[in-house]
Amino acid sequence: MSEASHGSMHVPGWQDRLGGWIERHPRFWLRLGDWETSFLREQVEQVTIDRPIYVTGLARSGSTILLELLARHSEVASHRYRDFPAVPVPWAWNWFVDRAGSNGGPAQERAHKDGIAVTPESPEAFEEPLWSAYFPEAHDPRTSSVLDGMTSNPAFESFYLDHLRKLLLLRNGRRYLAKGNYNVTRLGYLLKLFPDARFVIPVRDPLWHVASLMKQHQLFCREEEQNARVLRHMRRSGHFEFGLDRRVINTGDPRVELVVSLWDEGREVEGWAHYWAMIYDHVADVLESDAAIREAAMVLRYEDLCENPSTVFSRILVHCDLAPEELPKLAAQRIKHPSYYRPSFTQEEEAMIRRITAPSAQRFGYAAQLRDVL
């Protein structure tokens, strides 16, 4: 279970083959998941999904470090690297992994080359294959990805709730935790399913955010050009944020077509800037228009977290109804401004990013930094 499970760019042949089988026969694996639930029915029915916690926002906003710290809480259970690729059958797959005779070896830096080291036991975002199985257009850039309080998909809801109960049972947890960038367009639907859900939505200064997004996109494009297994792994795990199969999240905003056309023309900086503005305008619009979501959500500026990690993370724990334990102290040790890269835009590119994102960024308190471009 070693290399791919560590988030390295290397994807072993066995994982590629098994992932391909699951991808080709999704309904069979969903049926296996239902059979697994039936086998565990008596135990599953005793599990309550209590105040699930969703960390969601545009990729590279700080969501991974938030996931890693929250997942250390004694009450919390989340997906882990070891759960892939057989995500629909967590109980059976983990039974197999436990008996496979490998502990996965030491921690390794994850594929993003961002200084975060992971092992098979590290938390990771693996909900997406389930969403994609029941919402086949979830990652079609031509179709709105927004799922709101009017959305209804009984088959998905039944499978998803049972899946979460099995994960809580498997990990002996009381609170479910998920990181999912695509959940940013599903807040209304998630709150319909779980009226007591808590959302943590990180946002980041657009100049630094665009720089980080572009750095990751270039990294994954290079790797996927050299190794088709990496491209297939990204698709099967439901990660379309970067790389050769990059797909825009369609918020129902006309700017979707603009972003796609800019990227197609190779105007990367401009495209990412419009994408940032579109995603966070959607977040702001939803929060302004829906009091229940606004109450359930905590918007978190990445810079504030880096400046004062202990205090800000304490606020996150209060919002999520979690006892502090040692986590604020750990946050202070782990969180700092990134030092492994800096934006390298020209003055013209920087001015363009600021100009495009300024109206959206102002809605999240970035007005002081952006006043000069208005």
Disulfide bonds with the S-S distance in Angstrom:
none
